[in-house]
């Protein structure tokens, strides 16, 4: 658990640093847009003041409102990009875990995917060589006599596994797991990344 907590902590720290940079850039862009529209509004307000001061004030208000809306849109887009980067970083960290942590995490997922302890474990070519035998052995040990086997096939996946049992395949790839988590947790992640709102 300590290794996973360290990974989660590092992911949070890396993600927070990336978010802070993105938020600062978004804020600067929002301020630049607001300043540009304010300057435009003030210039137009002075020109129109001689003819109709009320019309100029209304125009300025509309332009400032538009600038605020543009700033909010830019900030929202930056936040959405930061949330996406957080999930991309999480996937990278999962795939780059040290061998022992990777084997343990994937073996526990395999146990959940194969409650009957049977099936072929399909990995990426790199993972098949790097962790394949250890992963299957660890999952079989956790299953207490499981009969999982390492497939001769490989698939173009970044991490995790595909468990094949007859004609049924269970997708335990890290890409899929992160994507599924994204749909369930994106709102909560955004609140963690941007707690001021």
C-alpha positions in Angstrom: 0.0 0.0 0.0 2.9 2.4 0.8 4.2 2.2 -2.8 0.7 3.0 -4.2 0.3 5.9 -1.7 3.7 7.2 -2.9 2.6 6.9 -6.5 -0.7 8.7 -5.7 1.1 11.4 -3.8 3.6 11.9 -6.7 0.7 12.0 -9.2 -1.0 14.6 -7.1 2.1 16.7 -6.8 2.9 16.5 -10.5 -0.7 17.1 -11.5 -0.9 20.1 -9.1 2.2 21.6 -10.5 0.9 21.2 -14.0 -2.5 22.6 -13.0 -0.9 25.6 -11.3 1.0 26.4 -14.5 -2.1 26.0 -16.6 -4.3 28.0 -14.2 -1.7 30.9 -14.2 -1.6 30.9 -18.0 -5.4 30.8 -18.2 -5.6 33.7 -15.7 -3.1 35.7 -17.6 -5.0 35.1 -20.8 -8.3 36.0 -19.2 -6.7 39.3 -17.8 -5.3 40.1 -21.3 -8.7 39.5 -22.9 -10.5 41.6 -20.3 -7.9 44.4 -20.6 -8.3 44.4 -24.4 -12.1 44.6 -24.2 -12.0 47.2 -21.5 -9.6 49.4 -23.5 -11.8 49.0 -26.6 -14.9 49.8 -24.5 -13.3 52.9 -23.0 -12.2 54.2 -26.3 -15.6 53.8 -27.9 -17.2 55.3 -24.7 -15.2 58.5 -25.1 -16.1 58.8 -28.8 -19.8 58.3 -28.2 -19.9 60.4 -25.0 -20.2 63.6 -26.9 -23.4 62.4 -28.8 -25.0 60.1 -26.3 -23.4 59.3 -22.9 -26.0 56.7 -22.1 -25.5 54.7 -25.3 -21.7 54.6 -24.6 -22.2 53.3 -21.1 -24.5 50.5 -22.4 -22.0 49.6 -25.1 -19.2 49.5 -22.5 -21.2 47.3 -20.2 -21.9 44.8 -23.1 -18.3 44.7 -24.1 -17.1 44.1 -20.5 -19.7 41.4 -20.2 -18.5 39.8 -23.4 -14.9 40.0 -22.1 -15.9 38.3 -18.9 -17.7 35.6 -20.8 -14.7 35.1 -23.0 -12.4 35.0 -19.9 -14.7 32.4 -18.3 -14.7 30.3 -21.4 -10.9 30.5 -21.6 -10.6 29.6 -17.9 -13.0 26.7 -18.3 -11.1 25.3 -21.4 -7.9 25.5 -19.4 -9.4 23.7 -16.5 -10.8 21.0 -18.8 -7.4 20.6 -20.3 -5.8 20.3 -16.9 -8.3 17.6 -15.9 -7.4 15.7 -19.1 -3.7 16.1 -18.3 -4.3 14.7 -14.8 -5.8 11.5 -16.2 -3.1 11.3 -18.9 -0.5 11.6 -16.2 -2.2 9.0 -14.1 -2.1 6.6 -17.0 1.6 7.3 -17.6 2.4 6.8 -13.9 0.4 3.5 -13.9 2.3 2.2 -16.9 5.7 3.3 -15.5 5.3 1.7 -12.1 8.2 -0.3 -10.8 8.0 -3.9 -11.7 7.0 -5.2 -8.3 4.2 -2.6 -7.9 3.0 -3.2 -11.4 2.8 -6.9 -10.9 1.0 -6.6 -7.6 -1.5 -4.0 -8.9 -2.2 -5.9 -12.2 -2.5 -9.3 -10.3 -5.1 -7.9 -8.0 -7.1 -6.6 -11.0 -6.7 -10.0 -12.6 -8.1 -11.7 -9.5 -11.2 -9.5 -9.8 -11.5 -10.2 -13.5 -11.1 -14.0 -13.1 -13.0 -15.1 -10.1 -13.0 -18.7 -11.4 -9.2 -18.5 -11.8 -9.2 -19.5 -15.5 -8.2 -17.8 -18.7 -5.4 -16.6 -20.9 -3.7 -13.3 -19.9 -2.9 -11.2 -23.0 -0.4 -8.3 -22.5 1.5 -5.8 -24.6 4.7 -7.2 -26.1 6.8 -5.2 -23.7 4.8 -6.2 -20.6 4.7 -9.9 -21.7 8.5 -9.9 -21.6 9.0 -7.7 -18.6 6.3 -8.9 -16.2 4.3 -11.6 -17.9 5.4 -14.7 -16.0 5.6 -12.9 -12.6 2.1 -11.4 -13.1 0.4 -14.7 -13.9 2.2 -16.4 -11.1 1.2 -13.7 -8.6 -2.4 -13.8 -9.8 -2.6 -17.6 -9.5 -1.1 -17.4 -6.0 -3.8 -14.8 -5.0 -6.4 -17.0 -6.5 -5.0 -19.9 -4.4 -4.5 -22.4 -7.1 -5.7 -20.4 -10.1 -5.2 -21.7 -13.6 -4.4 -18.5 -15.5 -1.9 -18.9 -18.3 0.2 -16.3 -20.1 -1.0 -16.0 -23.7 1.4 -16.2 -26.6 -0.6 -13.3 -28.2 0.1 -9.7 -27.5 -2.0 -6.6 -28.1 -1.1 -3.0 -28.8 -2.1 -1.7 -25.3 -0.1 0.6 -23.0 -0.6 -1.3 -19.8 -2.8 -3.8 -17.9 -4.2 -6.9 -19.6 -6.9 -8.5 -21.5 -8.2 -11.7 -20.0 -9.5 -14.2 -22.5 -11.7 -17.1 -21.3 -13.1 -19.0 -24.3 -14.9 -16.4 -26.5 -15.2 -13.9 -23.7 -12.6 -11.2 -23.2 -12.4 -8.9 -20.2 -10.6 -5.6 -20.8 -8.4 -4.8 -17.9 -6.2 -2.4 -19.8 -5.0 0.6 -17.9 -6.3 2.8 -20.7 -9.8 1.4 -20.2 -9.7 1.6 -16.4 -8.6 5.2 -16.5 -11.2 6.1 -19.1 -13.9 4.5 -16.9 -12.7 6.3 -13.9 -12.7 9.6 -15.8 -16.4 9.3 -16.5 -17.1 8.6 -12.9 -14.6 11.0 -11.2 -14.0 14.0 -13.5 -16.2 16.3 -11.4 -14.5 15.2 -8.1 -11.1 15.6 -9.8 -11.9 19.1 -10.9 -13.0 20.0 -7.4 -9.7 18.7 -6.0 -7.7 20.5 -8.6 -9.6 23.7 -8.4 -10.9 23.9 -4.8 -11.5 27.6 -4.8 -14.7 27.2 -6.8 
